[in-house]
Amino acid sequence: MAKMLSSPDDFADPQFWEKLYKSGRKIDWYGNIQKYIPTIRNMVKKDHKILQIGCGNALSEYCLYDNGYQYIHSIDIDERLINERIKDNETMVRPGLTFACEDATKLTADDNTYDFVFDKGTLDAFLPSVKTETGLATKMFDEALRVLKPNSKYIIITLAQTHIVEFVSSYYKNRNDIFLYFYAVDIPDEKGDSIPAAIIQFHKLKQAMPASLPKVIKFVIDPVTPVTVNVTTPEMIRYFEEYRNLALFTNQCRRPLQHVPRITLQDQTTKQARWTFYACDQTPNPVKWAFMIIPAGHGFTLDDEIVASFAAQTSYDRVIVAEQQPDCDYSDLEKVRLELESVSFRFRPINGEEQAEIAWCYGNNDTHESKVDSGEAPILGAYGVYNLSAGLEVNNKVIRRLVFENSPEIVQTDVLVYPAKKNDKIYKKVDVLHLSGLYQMMMLASMEFRSGGLPESLKKDYNFAVLGVAGGTLVSFLHNVFKQSKITAVELIPELYGVARKWFGYPNDDDRLTSIGRDALEWVKDDTAGTYDFLFVDVSGTKDGVTTCPGVEFIDPEFIPLYKKRLAKHGMVVVNVVSTDTQFVDHVTSAFSEHFKFISLGRPGDPTNEILLASDTQFARPRNYNVARRSALPSELSDIYDMVALYKPYVEKKVTQENDFLPSHLLNQNGKKKNNKKR
């Protein structure tokens, strides 16, 4: 292709494409469409009529069809190519696919014909450079929106270069019947290198807005939730420039490094610099790698030599020095870990281990981590209680954590603590309303799937059971927030209750709390143990030297039915599943689905935790909280509610049926689609 291209404007010349397609080369601009489906699946339904503008020979329509989108009309200006597509489809037998030789600026379809319109690379071909006239691109937009039905979406997959963002924003300002959204979609190419792609979405309104209203551009931070922020055109331009630089950095890090590259990443909400990363290789073919976190205010001026000296103090092949930036909040260690894990793929060497380890480096600051207690516990051995400070303070609060010395990489419990009085150096007060573990918030979000949802749960006299206590933060939160409910805590090692009460704010037993020192397996089997509305299972076990959560005994096919004996009517089992092995997660889910009628799964932004809900009563439909209702939520429930949308109905992978894709609240107890017709 490079030999045929003499200028970027050649992309807008039909003869260029005719020559290219005659060469027989398959051109799949910006990666396979399969990679975009997780982002667009919430924009388009599988029975929608779809128009693809500029199909080329990438076969995107075949991929979409095989994923269930069966009504796709594809157009391209090259007649020879379209004839090939028609002939190929006669052989491949995908009856919902149609093709036509059409000019994108003069579509033959009637107004309001399609439910969804998309192009992948077509806009970039119409506007290959800043010098290109915008007339053709404007006509394409006009035509695409004309044939699009109201309340439907037109998306453009693009590299979002500066002139593209400027043109799209300018076009948007001249129309009152659309909304504009930007998405960043990092896609690997066939070699694994990062493609800094973007999705631009026009949402066509049913009715035009008054011209006097301000035009708002939204950037979608999380397409699943979805979380959006309002942005300006210059902010979007700057973001995508940094985004492309990040992709280049990512691709550089896939290969052995000859120097120390660095990059600074912003907080997408505050637009404030949050991390500066430095990558350093100590071997020609790095495999074992880790993050080394350097707190803000560490006193070093980091350069290649100092970064290399940090790396030399470790046994890792590659070290990513992660430098915290001033005036940022890093108090929640769990969120810090999730942040780093969410970007870790950008630093992974091509032959590196799947996950990086995360280490802390505090220079010469001895006050950062102070051990306030230690001891021995049966079975688990030595433990330590630590206070973390030096750049981690928030409102005079610091982190306290419980760690078992035989597994120091696993933080059993995190809480926020603060001084009881002015000279309290131990920080005796515990913020029991703060849950640092996202997975714990996700477990509590299960209450939204019962009648009345989360707000009403505060008024109900639920009976909770918590299996696996450790530092007891989940029990403490339940006891302090759900004041009409009762809690039974079951912990294998009763000595931990003393540690939890002394250091982590665990309440004393009363008429609402009963703390039991017993093997949870035996407790579940005990018919005198009672019944519960919610059974929270957060227990680990070790077998043949492998630690899993839950322990294998808790997911034994003969044991799972026993959970039902501990459930009240409409009761629910809530299980924390911890593993980087997707097969283990599938095994746990499949095991519960054999015995419970309704299953849902949710991942709280953490690659190692997944929360499973199991019940024989169908899940209530979550409420849709508008701004007013959201502001009325108790503050301690607001963050928990954010987790609700992350739950998805469980779909058995072995069998794919029509109803597999329906949310659980639309299914009856036999797993069939509800008949809502009135008799």
Disulfide bonds with the S-S distance in Angstrom:
none
